Amino acid sequence: MPIKPEIHRPMTTRDVAAAAGVNQSTVSRALRNDPKIRAEVRKKILKCAEQLGYRPNPYVSAFTASVRSYRRSPKGAVLGLLDCYPRESPYYHDRYYQAGAEKRARELGFQPEVFCFEDLNNSFKRLNKVLWTRSIQGLLVLPVPLGFNLSELEFDRLASSTVDTSLHLPVLHRAEPDYFQGMQLALQVLEARGYQRITFCTTRKEVKLLDEEWLGSFMGWQVMKPTPSRMEPFIGDTYELGPFKAWFNKHRPDAIITNMDHYFKLCNEMGIGTSRVANIHLSADPNKVPKQAGVCQNQEDVGAAAVDLILAQIHRNEFGLPTKPTKILIQSSWLDGPSVRSRAPKGDKA
């Protein structure tokens, strides 16, 4: 029979253990999802804890987790990084996400190792076997090609996460740049510097890949502007000069925001330099020379955050596909460069 809680005394795991007829250590393990506790025993313990109104002390829990984390530090354990792009792709071994993930993995005691799907003959059977025989519990999925499906991968033994928005099936915990905030940042900077006809150039494929986050942010900003000042985005299917030139001559932008250098090259072919039309890149590289003005997505921080998601699952003994996936957004920062003026022209009220 469950004991009645005393007034003004918080319930403890000892009370829960007495009510459930088990050891206190069994209660502690059940509450942190230890897979060695039988399902029926864990269910009974959770029911008793609920009836008693048990609530963990957050300070004690934090201390206990810290000690347990130290004891269970995965020294030498392999953290897999799965790359599903072919070798000839520019996204093969994504250097920014991977650099942040590998650095964070080593800080946490993991040994990061990249697994190339192409090296396994694009076989899920082989990949599952490798992960199983190597006893790999943590897997970070790097960005995947549009429409790529990982449902054949056996996630039930894995603590996993992904980076970016590209993986749609199955749905994993993920860390990604805050694309919506990044577009807002670019628009705010350009408006503050006196640009008035700001537009966004993209492709239908990119819109699908990023779940319309950039496009939605841009269109939301446009809706709030007076009708005569609104600009249409250019959404192309190819990088041909003709359609872009016709659109450009119709709308006459003074600033182009894009994630693709092709549109900047088309402007150059038309003899239009950055003094006339600002070029703002949505994936500006701080290491590129000369620098391209735009939004730095802080992708190394994104990769690190994805690794943190995996380790948190391991510490909670959570493996398999999540029922309520977590998304962590890393804010972007502005990167100045010569492709945009440094301040608004004199007399400009913007």
C-alpha positions as CSV (number, residue, x, y, z in Angstrom):
1,M,0.0,0.0,0.0
2,P,1.4,3.4,-0.9
3,I,2.3,5.5,2.1
4,K,0.7,8.8,2.6
5,P,3.0,11.8,2.3
6,E,3.6,13.7,5.4
7,I,2.6,17.4,5.4
8,H,5.5,19.8,4.6
9,R,7.9,16.9,3.9
10,P,8.9,16.3,0.3
11,M,8.9,12.7,-0.9
12,T,12.2,11.0,-1.5
13,T,13.3,7.9,-3.5
14,R,13.3,6.0,-0.2
15,D,9.6,6.7,0.1
16,V,9.0,5.5,-3.4
17,A,11.1,2.4,-2.8
18,A,9.1,1.5,0.3
19,A,5.8,2.0,-1.6
20,A,7.0,-0.1,-4.6
21,G,8.7,-2.8,-2.5
22,V,12.1,-2.4,-4.1
23,N,15.5,-1.1,-3.2
24,Q,16.2,2.7,-3.3
25,S,18.9,2.1,-5.9
26,T,16.3,0.4,-8.2
27,V,14.1,3.5,-7.9
28,S,17.0,5.7,-8.9
29,R,17.9,3.6,-11.9
30,A,14.2,3.3,-13.0
31,L,13.8,7.1,-12.9
32,R,16.7,7.6,-15.2
33,N,15.5,5.0,-17.7
34,D,18.1,2.3,-17.0
35,P,17.4,-0.4,-19.6
36,K,18.5,-3.1,-17.1
37,I,15.3,-2.4,-15.1
38,R,12.4,-4.6,-16.4
39,A,9.6,-2.6,-18.0
40,E,6.9,-3.8,-15.6
41,V,9.1,-2.9,-12.5
42,R,9.8,0.6,-14.0
43,K,6.1,1.1,-14.7
44,K,5.2,0.2,-11.1
45,I,7.9,2.5,-9.7
46,L,6.7,5.4,-11.9
47,K,3.1,4.9,-10.8
48,C,4.1,4.9,-7.1
49,A,6.2,8.1,-7.6
50,E,3.2,9.8,-9.2
51,Q,0.8,8.7,-6.5
52,L,3.2,10.0,-3.8
53,G,3.8,13.3,-5.6
54,Y,7.5,12.6,-5.8
55,R,9.6,15.4,-7.4
56,P,13.3,15.2,-7.8
57,N,15.5,17.9,-6.2
58,P,17.0,19.7,-9.2
59,Y,20.2,20.5,-7.3
60,V,20.8,17.0,-6.1
61,S,19.9,15.7,-9.5
62,A,22.5,18.0,-11.2
63,F,25.2,16.9,-8.7
64,T,24.4,13.2,-9.2
65,A,24.4,13.6,-12.9
66,S,27.7,15.3,-12.8
67,V,29.2,12.4,-10.7
68,R,27.6,9.8,-12.9
69,S,28.8,11.6,-16.1
70,Y,32.4,11.5,-14.8
71,R,32.2,7.9,-13.9
72,R,30.6,7.0,-17.3
73,S,32.8,9.3,-19.4
74,P,33.0,7.5,-22.8
75,K,36.8,7.6,-23.0
76,G,37.8,6.0,-26.2
77,A,34.1,5.4,-27.3
78,V,33.5,6.0,-31.0
79,L,31.1,8.7,-32.1
80,G,30.1,8.0,-35.7
81,L,29.6,10.8,-38.1
82,L,27.6,9.6,-41.1
83,D,28.2,11.3,-44.5
84,C,25.7,10.3,-47.1
85,Y,27.0,12.6,-50.0
86,P,29.1,11.1,-52.8
87,R,32.7,12.0,-52.9
88,E,32.5,14.3,-55.9
89,S,29.9,16.5,-54.1
90,P,31.0,19.8,-52.6
91,Y,29.1,18.8,-49.4
92,Y,31.2,15.6,-48.9
93,H,32.6,15.8,-45.4
94,D,31.0,19.1,-44.6
95,R,34.0,20.8,-43.0
96,Y,32.1,23.3,-40.8
97,Y,29.6,21.0,-39.1
98,Q,32.2,18.3,-38.9
99,A,34.9,20.5,-37.4
100,G,32.6,21.6,-34.6
101,A,31.3,18.1,-34.0
102,E,34.8,16.5,-33.9
103,K,36.1,19.1,-31.5
104,R,33.2,18.8,-29.1
105,A,33.3,15.0,-29.3
106,R,36.9,14.9,-28.3
107,E,36.2,17.3,-25.4
108,L,33.6,14.9,-24.2
109,G,35.9,11.9,-24.4
110,F,34.6,10.4,-27.7
111,Q,36.7,9.4,-30.6
112,P,35.0,10.8,-33.7
113,E,35.0,8.7,-36.8
114,V,33.5,9.5,-40.2
115,F,31.5,6.7,-42.0
116,C,31.0,7.4,-45.7
117,F,27.9,5.7,-47.0
118,E,29.5,5.5,-50.4
119,D,32.3,3.4,-49.0
120,L,29.7,0.9,-47.8
121,N,28.3,0.6,-51.3
122,N,25.3,2.7,-50.1
123,S,24.1,-0.3,-48.2
124,F,22.1,0.1,-45.0
125,K,22.7,-3.6,-44.3
126,R,26.4,-3.0,-44.2
127,L,26.1,0.2,-42.3
128,N,23.9,-1.5,-39.6
129,K,26.4,-4.3,-39.3
130,V,29.4,-2.0,-38.9
131,L,27.6,0.1,-36.2
132,W,26.6,-3.1,-34.4
133,T,29.9,-4.9,-34.5
134,R,31.8,-1.8,-33.5
135,S,29.4,-1.3,-30.5
136,I,28.8,2.3,-31.6
137,Q,26.0,4.0,-29.6
138,G,26.3,7.6,-30.8
139,L,25.7,8.6,-34.4
140,L,25.6,12.1,-35.8
141,V,24.1,12.4,-39.3
142,L,25.7,15.1,-41.4
143,P,23.6,17.0,-44.0
144,V,22.0,14.6,-46.6
145,P,21.0,15.1,-50.2
146,L,17.4,16.3,-50.9
147,G,14.9,13.5,-50.4
148,F,17.5,11.1,-48.8
149,N,15.7,8.6,-46.5
150,L,17.5,6.9,-43.5
151,S,14.5,4.8,-42.4
152,E,16.4,1.6,-43.1
153,L,19.0,2.4,-40.5
154,E,18.5,0.6,-37.2
155,F,18.2,3.5,-34.8
156,D,16.8,1.4,-31.9
157,R,20.3,0.9,-30.4
158,L,21.5,4.4,-31.2
159,A,21.6,7.8,-29.5
160,S,21.5,10.0,-32.6
161,S,21.0,13.5,-33.9
162,T,21.5,15.5,-37.1
163,V,22.6,18.9,-38.2
164,D,20.7,21.3,-40.6
165,T,17.2,20.7,-42.0
166,S,18.0,18.3,-44.9
167,L,17.1,15.0,-43.2
168,H,13.3,14.6,-43.2
169,L,13.0,10.9,-42.6
170,P,13.2,9.7,-40.0
171,V,12.9,12.7,-37.7
172,L,15.8,13.0,-35.3
173,H,16.9,15.4,-32.6
174,R,18.7,18.2,-34.5
175,A,20.8,21.3,-34.2
176,E,20.7,23.8,-37.0
177,P,21.5,27.4,-37.8
178,D,18.6,29.7,-37.1
179,Y,17.9,30.4,-40.8
180,F,14.9,32.6,-40.0
181,Q,17.0,34.8,-37.7
182,G,19.8,34.9,-40.2
183,M,17.6,36.3,-43.0
184,Q,16.2,38.9,-40.5
185,L,19.7,39.9,-39.6
186,A,20.7,40.5,-43.2
187,L,17.6,42.5,-43.9
188,Q,18.0,44.6,-40.8
189,V,21.7,45.4,-41.6
190,L,20.9,46.3,-45.2
191,E,18.0,48.6,-44.2
192,A,20.1,50.3,-41.6
193,R,22.7,51.0,-44.3
194,G,20.2,52.7,-46.6
195,Y,19.3,49.9,-49.1
196,Q,15.7,50.2,-50.1
197,R,15.1,47.5,-52.8
198,I,16.4,44.4,-51.1
199,T,15.6,41.0,-52.7
200,F,16.3,37.3,-52.1
201,C,17.5,35.0,-54.9
202,T,17.1,31.2,-54.5
203,T,16.0,28.0,-56.2
204,R,13.0,25.8,-55.7
205,K,15.4,23.0,-54.7
206,E,16.9,25.1,-51.9
207,V,13.5,26.2,-50.7
208,K,12.5,22.6,-50.2
209,L,15.8,21.7,-48.6
210,L,15.5,24.4,-45.9
211,D,11.8,24.0,-45.3
212,E,11.1,27.5,-46.6
213,E,12.8,29.1,-43.6
214,W,14.7,31.7,-45.5
215,L,11.9,32.4,-47.9
216,G,9.3,32.6,-45.1
217,S,11.5,35.1,-43.2
218,F,12.0,37.2,-46.3
219,M,8.3,37.2,-47.3
220,G,7.2,38.0,-43.7
221,W,9.5,41.0,-43.7
222,Q,8.2,42.2,-47.1
223,V,4.5,42.0,-46.0
224,M,5.2,44.5,-43.2
225,K,6.5,47.1,-45.7
226,P,4.3,49.5,-47.6
227,T,3.0,48.0,-50.9
228,P,5.1,50.2,-53.3
229,S,8.3,49.2,-51.4
230,R,7.8,45.4,-51.6
231,M,10.2,43.3,-53.6
232,E,9.5,39.9,-55.2
233,P,12.1,37.2,-54.6
234,F,13.7,35.5,-57.6
235,I,13.1,31.7,-57.4
236,G,14.7,30.0,-60.3
237,D,15.1,26.5,-61.6
238,T,18.3,27.1,-63.4
239,Y,21.2,29.6,-63.4
240,E,20.6,30.9,-66.9
241,L,21.2,34.5,-67.6
242,G,18.1,35.2,-69.6
243,P,15.4,34.7,-66.9
244,F,17.5,36.4,-64.2
245,K,18.2,39.4,-66.4
246,A,14.6,39.9,-67.3
247,W,13.6,39.7,-63.7
248,F,16.4,42.1,-62.6
249,N,15.5,44.7,-65.2
250,K,11.9,44.6,-64.1
251,H,12.5,44.9,-60.3
252,R,15.8,46.9,-60.2
253,P,17.1,45.7,-56.8
254,D,19.9,47.5,-55.0
255,A,20.8,44.6,-52.8
256,I,20.7,40.8,-53.4
257,I,20.6,38.3,-50.6
258,T,21.4,34.7,-51.6
259,N,23.1,31.5,-50.6
260,M,24.5,30.9,-54.1
261,D,27.4,32.6,-55.8
262,H,25.8,32.0,-59.2
263,Y,23.6,35.0,-58.8
264,F,26.6,37.2,-58.0
265,K,28.3,35.9,-61.2
266,L,25.2,36.6,-63.3
267,C,25.3,40.2,-62.0
268,N,29.0,40.4,-63.1
269,E,28.1,39.1,-66.5
270,M,25.6,41.9,-66.8
271,G,28.3,44.4,-65.8
272,I,26.7,45.2,-62.4
273,G,29.2,45.6,-59.6
274,T,28.7,45.7,-55.8
275,S,28.8,49.6,-55.8
276,R,25.4,49.4,-57.6
277,V,24.0,46.2,-56.1
278,A,25.1,44.9,-52.7
279,N,26.0,41.2,-52.6
280,I,25.0,39.5,-49.3
281,H,25.8,35.8,-48.8
282,L,23.6,33.7,-46.4
283,S,26.5,31.4,-45.7
284,A,29.4,33.9,-45.4
285,D,32.7,32.2,-44.7
286,P,34.9,34.1,-42.2
287,N,38.0,32.4,-43.6
288,K,37.4,33.3,-47.2
289,V,39.7,35.9,-48.8
290,P,38.5,38.4,-50.0
291,K,35.7,38.4,-47.4
292,Q,32.1,38.2,-48.6
293,A,29.7,40.2,-46.6
294,G,26.8,38.4,-45.1
295,V,25.5,36.0,-42.5
296,C,27.9,33.7,-40.6
297,Q,25.9,30.6,-39.6
298,N,28.4,29.6,-36.9
299,Q,28.2,26.0,-38.2
300,E,30.9,24.8,-35.9
301,D,28.7,25.7,-32.9
302,V,25.9,23.8,-34.6
303,G,28.0,20.7,-34.9
304,A,29.0,20.9,-31.3
305,A,25.4,21.3,-30.2
306,A,24.4,18.2,-32.1
307,V,27.0,16.2,-30.2
308,D,25.7,17.5,-26.9
309,L,22.3,16.2,-27.9
310,I,23.7,12.7,-28.4
311,L,25.6,12.7,-25.1
312,A,22.5,13.9,-23.2
313,Q,20.6,10.9,-24.6
314,I,23.4,8.5,-23.6
315,H,23.4,9.8,-20.0
316,R,19.6,9.4,-19.9
317,N,19.8,5.9,-21.4
318,E,17.6,7.1,-24.3
319,F,18.1,5.1,-27.5
320,G,16.0,4.9,-30.6
321,L,13.9,7.4,-32.5
322,P,12.6,10.2,-30.4
323,T,8.8,10.5,-29.8
324,K,9.2,14.3,-29.3
325,P,12.3,15.5,-31.3
326,T,14.3,18.4,-29.9
327,K,15.5,21.2,-32.2
328,I,18.4,23.5,-31.1
329,L,18.8,26.7,-33.1
330,I,22.2,28.5,-33.2
331,Q,21.9,32.2,-33.9
332,S,23.9,33.6,-36.8
333,S,26.1,36.6,-36.7
334,W,26.9,39.4,-39.2
335,L,30.1,39.3,-41.2
336,D,31.2,42.6,-42.9
337,G,32.9,42.7,-46.2
338,P,33.5,44.9,-49.3
339,S,30.4,43.7,-51.1
340,V,28.2,46.0,-49.0
341,R,28.7,49.6,-48.0
342,S,29.6,50.2,-44.4
343,R,27.0,52.9,-43.6
344,A,24.0,54.6,-45.0
345,P,24.7,57.5,-47.5
346,K,24.7,61.0,-46.0
347,G,21.2,62.4,-45.8
348,D,19.6,58.9,-45.9
349,K,17.0,58.6,-43.2
350,A,17.2,54.8,-43.1
